[in-house]
Amino acid sequence: MSRFGRLADFFGLKRNLVILLIAIFVIGAGEELWMRFVPKYLLAVGATVFVIGLYDALRTLLGAIYAYPGGVLVDVWGHRRAFIIFNLVSIVGYALVLLVPHWAAVIAGMFLFLSWTCFSLPATFSLVGAALEANRYSMGVGVQSVIKRLPIMIAPFFGGMLIDRFGIINGVRIALLVSVFLSAVTILVQRQLRETPEEKTTRSDRWNFWRSLRQFNSPMRRLLLSDILIRFCERVPYAWVVIFAMDYIGVSGEQVGILTAIEMLAATMCIIPASHYADRHGREPFVLVTFIMFTLFPLSLLVSRSFSALVIAFIIRGLKEFGDTSRKALIIGYSESQRRGQMIGAYYFVRDLLVSVGAILGAYLWKLGPAVNFLGATTLGIAGTIFYVKTMRQSGQC
């Protein structure tokens, strides 16, 4: 086997996965030019604090609502058709926000532009499950995670430059125009996906949502409960991180891009080694490290008073990816192979439906002050981490 062949085998680079990686990178390069600046954009077009909280809540809620039908559609349609349709719907959403510079257009448009991110989540996981052996799931998800974060390292910096140069409203609209173009080009790539007969489930063989939930085994249920608490920890401060950095610490849009790049660099450097060793030595301890990093991030924000302190906070935020691929690999492994898309979709439906309340809670806590918001998030993270440690002991992992 050639050196290239050995590398491809190590990273699990099968044909369909390579095509998916290209699509993830190109679409992400467009989205990340503007996505992280949406809360600031909403302020600029007249949105209130609770409208921003509504945006963040809807973002999580739509991730929940879209996850299960996204899983069903990929089981029925196959990966190629599903990915192309999800991409087309997202393009319509980008165009709506581009053409109507009003906060209501963002709220309406997100029902469309989150299609690629939310509908395709179960599809990307099920494609890993279809293409790779069970002992390679962490690596398969890990490579996706790295490729997904490469544009996040680069694009927000250029998005911040656009905002600093043209202002928040015009800068975001220029970025949206780029996003429309790149997503349209990606359709040509997605058309190259190949389907295999066993990847599809017939309509008569589909499960309903409740049957998918009942099929969850005990480890998957325990992971879900822990994950819900940890995602509350993430969601409470999520929409306010950029606002805190720019309005309270005084960093520029370009510096926000630098902080995001630092976060993604920290994540990228740990993902592949952690995924490799998790596949070999067990995934649960790596998930625990991730939960600890989720918990430490809002606490590190609370004590930040300068750009240098924010750098440390964003490194911690990046290190939360240390075991996230292991968590996703566990979900893939716990799911029924022929209905993997539906079961993964059901998992994310339950998790994100509940966690969407965290965004509203975050807005309320933000009104009481950043310290209240960040300490509340930390408390939720501690609870989730302790619960997961108990589940590991029950399963004999520690």
Disulfide bonds with the S-S distance in Angstrom:
none
